Amino acid sequence: MGCVGAQCRRADASARWPPDERPDRGRNIVGVVTSASANDGLGRPQEAPRPVILIPTYNERDNLPLVLEATFAATEAAAANGGPRYEVCIVDDASPDGTGDLADAAAVEDDRVHVLHRAGKQGLGPAYLHGFRWALDHPRRFTHVFEMDADLSHDPKYLPDLLAACQDGADIALGSRWVPGGGIEGWSLLRLAISRGGSLYARTVLGVGVSDLTGGFKCFRREVLEALPLADVRTRGYGFQIEMTYRALAAGFTVREIPIVFPDRQHGTSKMSLKIFFEGASSVWRLRRDLPRD
């Protein structure tokens, strides 16, 4: 049974790592920052934000330089107006096209870039879980952890908006395609119907009000990831997004949807498959059984 809200205890750091994985500090370790700022929108004490963006990659060599350039252009503009320093952690699943080597070169050139290398293609969910554990164990004590795709379907210009929502009281800020102001660009009607239908299906089975349960452009407050039992998360494909959001809701955390426009990728191919689709469709029934909500 999941814990609820403030009653959740911070998980022991060693419990975040499966027995067959070792903490990987990645590159560019920096010191702890301890400065504090005002309370958030709910009156909770709030540290000066130290965000990190997790970007899983598999064969994204053409996209990686573009997404890094766009990310730092957007976040540097925010920093010029008093925003925080954003860092990026690339989680590469031994991409055959050399994406990992390209990421290493970027880390050498820019101390805001970190790289985690995994042994092979193991799925989106395990890649993000590896990144979460790394972020929570990192000496910098990142206050906010983002999920973002490498293919520029998640426009980095929305990063400050997602962070602002978490600073204003949300536990998770979710970039949503299905709220007013959000949308899709470049998709066929069939693909659009499948995606929107999948979100509606998951909402109906799980009984939650989040419009874009399959959305993967997110900002988590650190406390959410510390409280959730990451070792229990089982979904490997895109259903991972449904599972993380639902687990957070079941634990008493709040999710705020921020409208985003989601363009189709320009380079590379989608990782979606029938196996991933059916895994996501079946996972909602497991979640409803294992984590009933009051």
C-alpha positions as CSV (number, residue, x, y, z in Angstrom):
1,M,0.0,0.0,0.0
2,G,1.4,3.5,-0.9
3,C,2.2,6.1,1.7
4,V,0.2,9.3,1.9
5,G,1.4,12.9,1.5
6,A,3.4,14.2,4.4
7,Q,3.2,10.8,6.2
8,C,5.6,9.4,3.6
9,R,9.1,8.8,5.0
10,R,12.1,9.5,2.9
11,A,13.4,6.3,1.5
12,D,16.8,5.1,2.4
13,A,19.2,5.9,-0.4
14,S,20.4,2.4,-0.7
15,A,16.8,1.2,-1.2
16,R,16.5,3.3,-4.4
17,W,19.0,1.1,-6.2
18,P,18.1,-2.5,-7.4
19,P,20.7,-5.1,-6.2
20,D,22.2,-5.4,-9.7
21,E,22.8,-1.7,-10.2
22,R,25.5,0.6,-8.7
23,P,25.1,4.3,-8.2
24,D,26.7,6.1,-11.1
25,R,27.7,9.6,-10.3
26,G,28.2,10.5,-13.9
27,R,30.4,13.5,-14.8
28,N,30.9,16.9,-13.4
29,I,30.2,16.5,-9.7
30,V,29.8,19.8,-8.0
31,G,29.4,21.0,-4.4
32,V,26.2,21.2,-2.4
33,V,24.3,24.5,-2.6
34,T,22.5,25.5,0.6
35,S,21.0,28.9,-0.2
36,A,17.3,29.3,0.6
37,S,14.5,31.4,-0.8
38,A,10.8,32.2,0.0
39,N,8.0,29.7,0.6
40,D,6.1,28.1,-2.2
41,G,2.4,28.7,-3.0
42,L,1.4,26.4,-0.2
43,G,3.5,28.0,2.4
44,R,6.2,25.3,2.5
45,P,9.8,26.4,3.0
46,Q,11.5,26.4,-0.4
47,E,15.2,26.3,-1.3
48,A,16.7,28.2,-4.2
49,P,15.9,25.8,-7.1
50,R,18.6,23.5,-8.5
51,P,16.9,21.8,-11.4
52,V,18.3,18.9,-13.5
53,I,16.8,17.6,-16.8
54,L,16.9,13.9,-17.5
55,I,17.1,13.0,-21.2
56,P,17.1,9.3,-22.0
57,T,18.6,8.5,-25.4
58,Y,18.8,5.6,-27.8
59,N,20.0,6.4,-31.3
60,E,19.5,10.1,-31.0
61,R,22.8,11.3,-32.5
62,D,21.1,13.8,-34.8
63,N,18.8,15.2,-32.2
64,L,21.2,15.4,-29.2
65,P,23.1,18.6,-30.3
66,L,19.9,20.3,-31.2
67,V,18.1,19.5,-27.9
68,L,21.1,20.6,-25.9
69,E,21.4,23.9,-27.8
70,A,17.7,24.6,-27.5
71,T,17.7,23.7,-23.8
72,F,20.5,26.0,-22.8
73,A,19.2,28.8,-25.0
74,A,15.9,28.6,-23.1
75,T,17.3,28.2,-19.7
76,E,20.0,30.9,-20.2
77,A,17.3,33.3,-21.2
78,A,15.5,32.5,-17.9
79,A,18.7,32.8,-15.9
80,A,19.2,36.3,-17.3
81,N,15.9,37.2,-15.6
82,G,16.9,35.8,-12.3
83,G,16.2,32.1,-13.0
84,P,18.3,29.2,-11.8
85,R,21.1,27.3,-13.4
86,Y,19.7,24.2,-15.2
87,E,21.8,21.0,-15.6
88,V,21.2,18.1,-17.9
89,C,21.8,14.4,-17.4
90,I,21.8,12.2,-20.6
91,V,21.0,8.6,-19.9
92,D,22.2,6.6,-22.8
93,D,21.3,2.9,-23.4
94,A,24.5,2.0,-25.4
95,S,23.2,3.6,-28.6
96,P,24.8,1.9,-31.6
97,D,24.8,5.2,-33.5
98,G,27.3,6.8,-31.1
99,T,24.9,9.0,-29.2
100,G,26.7,8.2,-25.9
101,D,30.1,9.3,-27.3
102,L,28.6,12.5,-28.5
103,A,27.1,13.0,-25.0
104,D,30.5,12.4,-23.5
105,A,32.0,15.1,-25.7
106,A,29.3,17.5,-24.7
107,A,30.1,16.9,-21.0
108,V,33.7,17.6,-21.5
109,E,32.9,21.0,-23.1
110,D,30.1,22.0,-20.7
111,D,30.0,21.3,-17.0
112,R,26.2,21.5,-17.0
113,V,26.1,18.2,-18.9
114,H,26.3,14.8,-17.2
115,V,26.2,11.4,-18.8
116,L,25.1,8.0,-17.5
117,H,25.9,5.0,-19.6
118,R,23.8,1.8,-19.4
119,A,24.6,-1.6,-20.7
120,G,22.0,-1.8,-23.5
121,K,18.5,-0.9,-24.5
122,Q,16.4,-1.6,-21.4
123,G,13.4,0.7,-21.9
124,L,12.3,4.2,-21.1
125,G,11.1,3.4,-17.5
126,P,14.3,1.9,-16.3
127,A,16.3,4.7,-17.9
128,Y,14.3,7.3,-16.0
129,L,14.5,5.3,-12.8
130,H,18.3,5.2,-13.1
131,G,18.3,9.0,-13.7
132,F,16.1,9.6,-10.7
133,R,18.4,7.6,-8.3
134,W,21.4,9.4,-9.7
135,A,19.7,12.8,-9.2
136,L,18.6,12.0,-5.6
137,D,22.1,10.7,-4.6
138,H,24.0,13.5,-6.3
139,P,26.0,15.9,-3.9
140,R,24.3,18.9,-5.5
141,R,21.0,17.8,-4.1
142,F,18.8,18.8,-7.0
143,T,15.5,20.3,-5.9
144,H,13.6,19.6,-9.1
145,V,14.0,16.7,-11.6
146,F,12.6,17.0,-15.1
147,E,11.8,14.3,-17.7
148,M,12.3,15.4,-21.3
149,D,12.5,13.7,-24.6
150,A,15.6,14.0,-26.8
151,D,13.7,14.5,-30.1
152,L,12.5,18.1,-29.4
153,S,8.9,17.0,-29.2
154,H,9.2,18.5,-25.7
155,D,10.1,22.1,-26.4
156,P,12.6,23.4,-23.8
157,K,10.9,26.8,-23.8
158,Y,8.4,25.3,-21.4
159,L,11.0,24.4,-18.8
160,P,10.6,27.6,-16.8
161,D,6.8,27.3,-16.9
162,L,7.0,23.8,-15.4
163,L,9.4,24.8,-12.7
164,A,7.3,27.8,-11.8
165,A,4.3,25.6,-11.3
166,C,6.2,23.4,-8.8
167,Q,7.5,26.6,-7.1
168,D,3.9,27.7,-6.8
169,G,2.7,24.6,-4.9
170,A,2.4,21.7,-7.4
171,D,4.3,18.5,-6.6
172,I,4.5,17.5,-10.2
173,A,4.1,19.8,-13.2
174,L,3.0,18.0,-16.3
175,G,3.3,19.4,-19.8
176,S,-0.2,18.6,-21.2
177,R,-1.3,18.3,-24.8
178,W,-5.0,17.9,-23.9
179,V,-5.8,21.0,-21.9
180,P,-6.8,24.4,-23.3
181,G,-3.8,26.0,-25.0
182,G,-2.1,22.6,-25.6
183,G,-2.0,20.6,-28.8
184,I,-0.2,18.4,-31.3
185,E,1.6,19.3,-34.6
186,G,2.4,17.0,-37.5
187,W,0.4,13.9,-36.4
188,S,-2.0,11.9,-38.5
189,L,-5.6,11.7,-37.4
190,L,-5.1,8.0,-36.6
191,R,-2.1,8.6,-34.4
192,L,-3.9,11.5,-32.7
193,A,-6.9,9.3,-32.0
194,I,-4.8,6.5,-30.6
195,S,-2.9,8.9,-28.3
196,R,-5.9,10.8,-27.0
197,G,-7.9,7.6,-26.7
198,G,-5.1,6.1,-24.7
199,S,-5.1,9.0,-22.2
200,L,-8.9,8.8,-21.9
201,Y,-8.8,5.0,-21.4
202,A,-6.2,5.3,-18.6
203,R,-8.1,8.2,-16.9
204,T,-11.3,6.1,-17.0
205,V,-9.8,2.9,-15.6
206,L,-7.8,4.7,-12.9
207,G,-10.5,7.3,-12.1
208,V,-8.2,10.4,-12.1
209,G,-8.8,13.8,-13.5
210,V,-5.4,14.3,-15.2
211,S,-6.0,14.9,-18.9
212,D,-2.7,13.8,-20.3
213,L,-1.8,10.7,-18.3
214,T,0.6,9.5,-21.0
215,G,2.5,12.8,-21.1
216,G,6.2,12.6,-20.4
217,F,7.3,16.2,-20.1
218,K,7.4,16.6,-16.3
219,C,8.9,18.4,-13.4
220,F,9.0,16.5,-10.1
221,R,9.8,18.1,-6.7
222,R,12.6,16.2,-5.1
223,E,10.3,15.2,-2.2
224,V,8.0,13.3,-4.5
225,L,10.8,11.0,-5.8
226,E,12.1,10.5,-2.3
227,A,8.8,9.4,-1.1
228,L,7.7,7.1,-3.9
229,P,8.9,3.4,-3.9
230,L,10.9,3.6,-7.1
231,A,12.0,0.0,-6.7
232,D,8.3,-1.0,-7.1
233,V,7.8,0.7,-10.5
234,R,7.5,-2.0,-13.1
235,T,6.4,-0.5,-16.4
236,R,9.2,-0.2,-18.9
237,G,7.7,1.6,-21.9
238,Y,5.6,4.6,-22.2
239,G,3.1,3.3,-19.7
240,F,5.8,4.3,-17.2
241,Q,4.5,7.8,-17.4
242,I,1.0,6.7,-16.4
243,E,2.5,4.7,-13.5
244,M,4.6,7.5,-12.1
245,T,1.7,10.0,-12.2
246,Y,-0.8,7.6,-10.7
247,R,1.6,6.5,-7.9
248,A,2.1,10.2,-7.0
249,L,-1.6,10.8,-6.9
250,A,-2.2,7.7,-4.9
251,A,0.4,8.9,-2.4
252,G,-1.4,12.3,-2.0
253,F,0.7,14.5,-4.2
254,T,-0.7,17.1,-6.5
255,V,-0.3,17.3,-10.3
256,R,-0.8,20.5,-12.3
257,E,-1.1,20.4,-16.0
258,I,0.7,23.1,-18.1
259,P,-0.4,23.5,-21.7
260,I,2.3,22.6,-24.3
261,V,2.3,22.2,-28.0
262,F,3.8,18.9,-29.0
263,P,5.4,18.8,-32.5
264,D,6.4,15.5,-34.2
265,R,10.1,14.6,-34.2
266,Q,12.2,15.8,-37.2
267,H,15.0,13.2,-36.9
268,G,15.1,9.5,-36.1
269,T,12.3,7.1,-35.4
270,S,9.8,6.7,-32.7
271,K,10.4,3.9,-30.1
272,M,6.7,3.0,-29.8
273,S,5.8,-0.6,-30.6
274,L,2.8,-2.9,-30.2
275,K,4.6,-4.5,-27.2
276,I,5.0,-1.2,-25.5
277,F,1.4,-0.2,-26.4
278,F,-0.1,-3.4,-24.8
279,E,2.2,-3.1,-21.8
280,G,0.8,0.3,-21.1
281,A,-2.8,-0.8,-21.7
282,S,-2.5,-3.7,-19.2
283,S,-0.5,-1.8,-16.6
284,V,-3.5,0.5,-15.7
285,W,-5.5,-2.5,-14.5
286,R,-2.5,-3.7,-12.3
287,L,-2.2,-0.2,-10.9
288,R,-5.9,0.0,-10.1
289,R,-5.7,-3.4,-8.3
290,D,-2.4,-2.7,-6.4
291,L,-2.9,1.0,-5.6
292,P,-6.7,1.6,-5.0
293,R,-7.5,5.3,-4.3
294,D,-10.0,6.4,-1.6
